[in-house]
Amino acid sequence: MPKRTWELVLLGGASGVGKSVAAARIAGATGAFVVEFDDVVAAVQELTTAEQHPALHHFDGPTAPGRPEDSWPPGRVLELQIVTAEALEPAALGVVRNRLTVPVPAVVEGDYLTPAVCARAVALGRAAGRDVRAVFLHEGDAGRIAANYAAREPASGDQTGRAEVGARYSHWLADEARRFALPVVDCRPWSTLADRLDAALHAALDAAPDTALDAAPDTAATNGTGVLSREAP
């Protein structure tokens, strides 16, 4: 991977497509460090309840089954996953704004990074004179995602339902990313992924238009815990 020119990369994609490994490779090759947005999601969920912010607790609320992907139709799980991701957009913008205050390069990766908020992050970086880029990994084959889960989590048993949701979510992310003029990179073949990601990141420099500043929410009500929310309790 050639020398880094960017300051912040947002790497999105569905669960099980290889984001963590890809982010580690990018960081290792460029001297950046990795921020796992899942950690931010967990922190925000700890600070809220299903009553305060239901959009953040569809999968851990009192009525949620242990494995929603096995109990609810895939379309319903996908719908709730998108709702959750959109509810987390203000938190993602908070991470980006914080990263823009420091000169240390970073790769932020996570399932819940939406193309809308990534487009806004690129535009915010441009407005601040900082080089922010975004790219989405895509794997639309549920069987491949299931195989990835089996290799990564062998003790979890069959996860075909989760993989089906993941494939559908990956297609949604890819479609949305293209709508916001953000690059989408197929996960396979894995052997060439690093080079293809690097090419996409370099091509992404001028991809997102300044009008993306209006693409994602910037202001919202707080839920009483200091967490930005579209849904005040």
Summary of the structure (lengths in Angstrom):
residues: 233
radius of gyration: 17.2
end to end distance: 46.6
largest distance: 49.0
contacts: 778
relative contact order: 0.22
helix: 53%
strand: 12%
